[in-house]
Amino acid sequence: MGAPLYEEGLPANDLWANSLQALYEFNPLEKDELLYRKQKFGKHLEIFFPDFRSYRSPNADNDKDELAAMMGQEQLQWLKDGLKESTATWKIISSHDPLGVVTGGDGDRDSFGQEDVNIKGRELELKDLLGFIHDEDITGVVSLTSDVHYTAYVNMSPDKAEGGWDQFKPLDEFVIGPIHAGETKQTLASSLLLFPHAVFKMYLTPMLIAFSFSLFTRILRP
């Protein structure tokens, strides 16, 4: 198998620094440029790329009643402002953690949701964002995400919400796993429990989703 890639006992902070350097070197990013950004494709499509890694609270905080960060207040405000100011027909939030699927295990929920009927932890940050979209009557917002190694379509709807809050617009989320991934029956239905079980799940292959999205962007190209 060859020699280990890293010295035994190398601090995690060193691994993080090396990984971050590689990220900048292999992507069209200037050194120290913010990772969250947006890009417009013609008049109908604008894609927002939030950074769900650099500002997040420890996963254990996601089970606490008080607010836990995923984006942090500055980035959250950037996303709110961008969605409000966007004139695009479709506003895609393209992220590497799903909004409507619970990931991780007890004490280590690593996305927004956890399987408690109460709204807490990172769900409070997401509630802030979805409430803003509702209050400002922003239309055409769609989530395109990955992380969970399977593919699915999740529809989150306020008319089936739990957790005592339903002041949000219906939101569609397309989950795209690795290119070799297939369907799964283990999807946790929108278990943010802001609107859990408010879901129609349709399982798609990554190639079909990629083809559909490519066709979609070509159609909207000016």
C-alpha positions as a Markdown table, in Angstrom:
| # | Residue | x | y | z |
|---|---|---|---|---|
| 1 | Met | 0.0 | 0.0 | 0.0 |
| 2 | Gly | 3.0 | 2.3 | 0.2 |
| 3 | Ala | 4.1 | 4.7 | 2.9 |
| 4 | Pro | 1.5 | 6.8 | 4.8 |
| 5 | Leu | 0.7 | 10.1 | 3.2 |
| 6 | Tyr | 1.0 | 12.0 | 6.5 |
| 7 | Glu | 3.2 | 11.7 | 9.5 |
| 8 | Glu | 1.5 | 9.9 | 12.4 |
| 9 | Gly | 0.3 | 12.5 | 15.0 |
| 10 | Leu | 0.2 | 15.4 | 12.5 |
| 11 | Pro | -2.1 | 18.1 | 14.0 |
| 12 | Ala | -5.5 | 18.4 | 12.5 |
| 13 | Asn | -4.9 | 22.1 | 12.0 |
| 14 | Asp | -2.0 | 21.4 | 9.7 |
| 15 | Leu | -4.1 | 19.0 | 7.6 |
| 16 | Trp | -6.8 | 21.7 | 7.4 |
| 17 | Ala | -4.2 | 24.3 | 6.2 |
| 18 | Asn | -2.9 | 22.0 | 3.6 |
| 19 | Ser | -6.4 | 21.1 | 2.4 |
| 20 | Leu | -7.4 | 24.8 | 2.2 |
| 21 | Gln | -4.3 | 25.6 | 0.2 |
| 22 | Ala | -5.1 | 22.8 | -2.3 |
| 23 | Leu | -8.7 | 24.1 | -2.6 |
| 24 | Tyr | -7.5 | 27.5 | -3.6 |
| 25 | Glu | -4.8 | 26.1 | -6.0 |
| 26 | Phe | -7.2 | 23.9 | -7.9 |
| 27 | Asn | -10.1 | 26.3 | -8.1 |
| 28 | Pro | -10.5 | 29.7 | -9.8 |
| 29 | Leu | -10.0 | 31.6 | -6.5 |
| 30 | Glu | -7.5 | 34.2 | -5.5 |
| 31 | Lys | -5.5 | 33.6 | -2.3 |
| 32 | Asp | -7.6 | 34.5 | 0.7 |
| 33 | Glu | -10.7 | 35.2 | -1.4 |
| 34 | Leu | -14.0 | 34.4 | 0.3 |
| 35 | Leu | -15.2 | 31.0 | -0.6 |
| 36 | Tyr | -18.9 | 32.0 | -0.7 |
| 37 | Arg | -19.8 | 33.8 | -3.9 |
| 38 | Lys | -22.5 | 34.0 | -6.6 |
| 39 | Gln | -22.5 | 33.9 | -10.4 |
| 40 | Lys | -25.2 | 34.9 | -12.9 |
| 41 | Phe | -25.9 | 33.0 | -16.1 |
| 42 | Gly | -28.0 | 35.2 | -18.3 |
| 43 | Lys | -31.2 | 36.9 | -17.1 |
| 44 | His | -32.9 | 33.7 | -15.8 |
| 45 | Leu | -30.4 | 32.0 | -13.6 |
| 46 | Glu | -28.2 | 33.1 | -10.6 |
| 47 | Ile | -26.3 | 30.5 | -8.5 |
| 48 | Phe | -25.3 | 31.2 | -4.9 |
| 49 | Phe | -22.4 | 29.2 | -3.5 |
| 50 | Pro | -22.5 | 29.4 | 0.3 |
| 51 | Asp | -19.6 | 28.2 | 2.4 |
| 52 | Phe | -20.9 | 25.7 | 5.0 |
| 53 | Arg | -17.5 | 24.7 | 6.4 |
| 54 | Ser | -15.5 | 27.8 | 7.4 |
| 55 | Tyr | -17.9 | 29.4 | 9.9 |
| 56 | Arg | -19.9 | 26.5 | 11.4 |
| 57 | Ser | -20.3 | 25.7 | 15.0 |
| 58 | Pro | -19.2 | 22.3 | 16.3 |
| 59 | Asn | -21.6 | 19.6 | 15.3 |
| 60 | Ala | -22.5 | 18.9 | 19.0 |
| 61 | Asp | -24.0 | 22.4 | 19.2 |
| 62 | Asn | -26.7 | 21.4 | 16.7 |
| 63 | Asp | -28.5 | 19.5 | 19.4 |
| 64 | Lys | -28.7 | 22.5 | 21.7 |
| 65 | Asp | -31.7 | 24.8 | 22.1 |
| 66 | Glu | -29.8 | 28.0 | 21.2 |
| 67 | Leu | -28.6 | 29.1 | 17.8 |
| 68 | Ala | -25.7 | 27.2 | 16.3 |
| 69 | Ala | -24.0 | 28.6 | 13.2 |
| 70 | Met | -23.7 | 27.0 | 9.8 |
| 71 | Met | -23.0 | 30.2 | 7.7 |
| 72 | Gly | -22.5 | 32.8 | 10.5 |
| 73 | Gln | -24.3 | 36.1 | 10.6 |
| 74 | Glu | -22.2 | 37.9 | 8.0 |
| 75 | Gln | -22.5 | 35.2 | 5.3 |
| 76 | Leu | -26.2 | 34.7 | 6.2 |
| 77 | Gln | -26.8 | 38.4 | 5.6 |
| 78 | Trp | -24.9 | 38.2 | 2.3 |
| 79 | Leu | -27.1 | 35.4 | 1.1 |
| 80 | Lys | -30.3 | 37.2 | 2.2 |
| 81 | Asp | -29.2 | 40.4 | 0.4 |
| 82 | Gly | -28.2 | 38.5 | -2.7 |
| 83 | Leu | -31.5 | 36.6 | -3.0 |
| 84 | Lys | -33.5 | 39.8 | -2.4 |
| 85 | Glu | -31.5 | 41.8 | -5.0 |
| 86 | Ser | -31.4 | 39.1 | -7.6 |
| 87 | Thr | -33.6 | 39.6 | -10.7 |
| 88 | Ala | -33.1 | 36.1 | -12.0 |
| 89 | Thr | -36.0 | 33.9 | -12.6 |
| 90 | Trp | -34.3 | 31.0 | -10.8 |
| 91 | Lys | -32.1 | 31.5 | -7.7 |
| 92 | Ile | -30.1 | 28.3 | -7.0 |
| 93 | Ile | -28.5 | 27.7 | -3.6 |
| 94 | Ser | -25.7 | 25.3 | -4.5 |
| 95 | Ser | -24.3 | 23.9 | -1.4 |
| 96 | His | -22.4 | 20.8 | -0.1 |
| 97 | Asp | -24.8 | 20.2 | 2.8 |
| 98 | Pro | -28.5 | 19.5 | 2.4 |
| 99 | Leu | -31.1 | 21.8 | 3.8 |
| 100 | Gly | -33.8 | 19.1 | 4.0 |
| 101 | Val | -32.0 | 15.9 | 4.9 |
| 102 | Val | -30.7 | 15.0 | 8.3 |
| 103 | Thr | -27.1 | 13.8 | 8.3 |
| 104 | Gly | -24.7 | 12.4 | 10.9 |
| 105 | Gly | -25.6 | 10.6 | 14.1 |
| 106 | Asp | -26.6 | 11.5 | 17.7 |
| 107 | Gly | -24.4 | 14.3 | 18.9 |
| 108 | Asp | -22.8 | 14.7 | 15.5 |
| 109 | Arg | -25.5 | 16.1 | 13.2 |
| 110 | Asp | -23.4 | 17.7 | 10.6 |
| 111 | Ser | -25.9 | 19.5 | 8.5 |
| 112 | Phe | -28.8 | 21.8 | 9.5 |
| 113 | Gly | -31.3 | 19.2 | 10.8 |
| 114 | Gln | -31.6 | 16.9 | 13.7 |
| 115 | Glu | -34.4 | 14.5 | 14.6 |
| 116 | Asp | -36.0 | 16.6 | 17.3 |
| 117 | Val | -39.5 | 18.1 | 16.7 |
| 118 | Asn | -38.2 | 21.3 | 18.3 |
| 119 | Ile | -36.5 | 23.9 | 16.2 |
| 120 | Lys | -33.0 | 24.4 | 17.5 |
| 121 | Gly | -29.3 | 24.5 | 16.7 |
| 122 | Arg | -28.5 | 25.3 | 13.1 |
| 123 | Glu | -32.2 | 25.0 | 12.2 |
| 124 | Leu | -32.7 | 28.4 | 13.8 |
| 125 | Glu | -30.3 | 29.9 | 11.2 |
| 126 | Leu | -32.2 | 28.1 | 8.4 |
| 127 | Lys | -35.5 | 29.3 | 9.9 |
| 128 | Asp | -34.1 | 32.9 | 9.7 |
| 129 | Leu | -33.2 | 32.4 | 6.0 |
| 130 | Leu | -36.5 | 30.8 | 5.0 |
| 131 | Gly | -38.5 | 33.3 | 7.0 |
| 132 | Phe | -36.7 | 36.1 | 5.2 |
| 133 | Ile | -37.5 | 34.5 | 1.8 |
| 134 | His | -41.1 | 34.3 | 2.8 |
| 135 | Asp | -41.4 | 37.8 | 4.2 |
| 136 | Glu | -39.7 | 39.4 | 1.2 |
| 137 | Asp | -41.8 | 37.3 | -1.2 |
| 138 | Ile | -38.7 | 36.0 | -3.0 |
| 139 | Thr | -39.6 | 33.6 | -5.7 |
| 140 | Gly | -37.7 | 30.9 | -7.7 |
| 141 | Val | -35.4 | 29.7 | -4.9 |
| 142 | Val | -34.2 | 26.1 | -5.4 |
| 143 | Ser | -31.6 | 24.1 | -3.4 |
| 144 | Leu | -29.0 | 22.0 | -5.3 |
| 145 | Thr | -26.9 | 19.9 | -2.9 |
| 146 | Ser | -24.8 | 16.8 | -2.3 |
| 147 | Asp | -23.0 | 15.2 | 0.6 |
| 148 | Val | -25.1 | 12.1 | 1.3 |
| 149 | His | -24.0 | 9.7 | -1.4 |
| 150 | Tyr | -27.4 | 9.1 | -2.9 |
| 151 | Thr | -29.7 | 11.1 | -5.1 |
| 152 | Ala | -33.2 | 12.4 | -4.3 |
| 153 | Tyr | -35.7 | 15.1 | -4.8 |
| 154 | Val | -37.1 | 16.6 | -1.6 |
| 155 | Asn | -40.0 | 19.0 | -1.5 |
| 156 | Met | -40.5 | 20.9 | 1.7 |
| 157 | Ser | -44.0 | 22.3 | 2.2 |
| 158 | Pro | -45.4 | 24.5 | 4.9 |
| 159 | Asp | -48.8 | 22.8 | 4.9 |
| 160 | Lys | -47.2 | 19.7 | 6.3 |
| 161 | Ala | -44.8 | 21.4 | 8.7 |
| 162 | Glu | -44.1 | 20.4 | 12.3 |
| 163 | Gly | -42.3 | 22.2 | 15.0 |
| 164 | Gly | -44.9 | 25.0 | 15.3 |
| 165 | Trp | -43.7 | 27.1 | 12.4 |
| 166 | Asp | -44.9 | 27.2 | 8.8 |
| 167 | Gln | -44.1 | 30.8 | 7.6 |
| 168 | Phe | -41.9 | 29.7 | 4.7 |
| 169 | Lys | -42.4 | 29.2 | 1.0 |
| 170 | Pro | -42.4 | 25.6 | -0.5 |
| 171 | Leu | -38.8 | 24.7 | -1.4 |
| 172 | Asp | -37.5 | 22.1 | -3.8 |
| 173 | Glu | -34.2 | 20.5 | -3.1 |
| 174 | Phe | -32.3 | 18.2 | -5.6 |
| 175 | Val | -29.7 | 16.0 | -3.9 |
| 176 | Ile | -26.9 | 14.8 | -6.2 |
| 177 | Gly | -24.6 | 12.1 | -4.9 |
| 178 | Pro | -21.5 | 10.8 | -6.5 |
| 179 | Ile | -21.7 | 10.0 | -10.3 |
| 180 | His | -22.0 | 6.3 | -9.5 |
| 181 | Ala | -24.7 | 6.6 | -6.8 |
| 182 | Gly | -28.1 | 5.2 | -7.3 |
| 183 | Glu | -31.3 | 5.6 | -5.4 |
| 184 | Thr | -31.8 | 4.8 | -1.7 |
| 185 | Lys | -34.8 | 4.2 | 0.5 |
| 186 | Gln | -33.0 | 5.6 | 3.5 |
| 187 | Thr | -33.6 | 9.3 | 2.8 |
| 188 | Leu | -34.8 | 11.1 | 6.0 |
| 189 | Ala | -37.8 | 13.1 | 4.7 |
| 190 | Ser | -37.0 | 16.7 | 5.2 |
| 191 | Ser | -36.2 | 16.0 | 8.8 |
| 192 | Leu | -35.3 | 19.6 | 9.7 |
| 193 | Leu | -38.6 | 19.3 | 11.6 |
| 194 | Leu | -39.3 | 22.8 | 10.6 |
| 195 | Phe | -41.2 | 21.0 | 7.9 |
| 196 | Pro | -40.4 | 17.4 | 8.3 |
| 197 | His | -42.2 | 14.7 | 6.5 |
| 198 | Ala | -43.4 | 17.5 | 4.2 |
| 199 | Val | -41.8 | 15.7 | 1.4 |
| 200 | Phe | -42.4 | 14.0 | -1.9 |
| 201 | Lys | -39.3 | 12.0 | -2.7 |
| 202 | Met | -38.4 | 11.0 | -6.2 |
| 203 | Tyr | -35.1 | 9.2 | -6.6 |
| 204 | Leu | -33.0 | 10.1 | -9.6 |
| 205 | Thr | -29.6 | 9.1 | -11.0 |
| 206 | Pro | -26.8 | 11.7 | -10.9 |
| 207 | Met | -26.4 | 11.4 | -14.6 |
| 208 | Leu | -30.1 | 12.3 | -15.2 |
| 209 | Ile | -29.9 | 15.2 | -12.8 |
| 210 | Ala | -26.7 | 16.5 | -14.4 |
| 211 | Phe | -28.2 | 16.2 | -17.9 |
| 212 | Ser | -31.4 | 17.9 | -16.8 |
| 213 | Phe | -29.5 | 20.8 | -15.2 |
| 214 | Ser | -27.2 | 21.2 | -18.2 |
| 215 | Leu | -30.2 | 21.3 | -20.5 |
| 216 | Phe | -31.9 | 23.7 | -18.2 |
| 217 | Thr | -29.0 | 26.2 | -18.2 |
| 218 | Arg | -28.7 | 25.9 | -22.0 |
| 219 | Ile | -32.4 | 26.7 | -22.5 |
| 220 | Leu | -32.0 | 29.8 | -20.3 |
| 221 | Arg | -28.8 | 31.0 | -21.9 |
| 222 | Pro | -29.5 | 34.4 | -23.5 |
